[in-house]
Amino acid sequence: MHKKELKYFKLMEDLKEMILRGELRAGDKLPSENELSQQYAVSRQTVRKALSILENEGFIYAEHGRGTFCSELVRHTGNSKNIAVITTYISDYIFPRVIKGIDTVLTREGYSILLKNTKNSRSLEARCLEEILQKDIDGIIIEPSKSQIYCKHLNLYKKLEEYNIPYVFIQGCFDQMKDKPHILMDDSKGGYLITKHLIETGHKNIVGVFKSDDVQGQKRHKGYVKALVEAGIAYDPDKVIWFYTEDRVIHPYESIRKMAAQQYPMDAVVCYNDQIAMKVIQALTDAGMKVPEDISVTGYDNSYIVGENGLKLTTIAHPQERLGEMAAELLLDLIRNKEEMDGHHQIWIEPEIVIGNSCKKNNLL
């Protein structure tokens, strides 16, 4: 049985939610074991198991003969010199360079970093935020998980604001929180620039491969569509491959290889990022096609990934370290000046195209 189906887990999560939403405050007495047992139709042993976990995690404490009480999660001093950094991944792709930029600024200013990753899971993001609420930190830099999907743990962000802990979004932002401080690439413009480049070099049958569960993927697709329409090329949804975080390793590869095997009319592929571009190139190679001789491929992020035989992607520049530095500088500004979280603290980074050798010029006639 999955743990979320276990009765003690539901009870534990319900009580934790009540604490995090502020329905149970520090010093409040919890219902007795008998009352919880009756309310949830479970045994007292099940109740004790749920309460034991909450006590171990610091949410509650028991006093002999008096009952169980809600803990003060942590006293947030505002001068701990600790900053939490939450990213979807840590050790692969562009993330080490982003984190390096953050660390450069924070270390220089005497701050320490608490580093966490969510593997692009919303439930893991919520768990990271719960853990951070139990620590004395001065601020958070966070890359949201699956930012295109509705955020169900807004209460945790509201708790951060209640404790006067500022936070800055990078790479993406939930739609419900787009007025919060953030530093983002102008991904719509990036998708537009890279697609326009292909069109200007004579490509007409341009396939797009985009990630559907984050804002970056949706916006890059939007730019792709704009460039096609502007050039008088009809948008064809059959030429767009959508993938999710969970199937990013296999779905783009299999879809492109199948299209190539069926001799689907395509002369270029616009890819969500450089990682996906390399999988697309591998699929085309395995189908007997050459890049760029038979088909052009573009990436996004300028991640320094280089293919075989010196193939270098045409891509969109991503100022990875600088983005990290900017996020740290903005967060420190919020900490020092105690400014409101809403308002003008939103920075957009202009995209620039980086020309590699993964595209060829087609006959424009």
Disulfide bonds with the S-S distance in Angstrom:
none
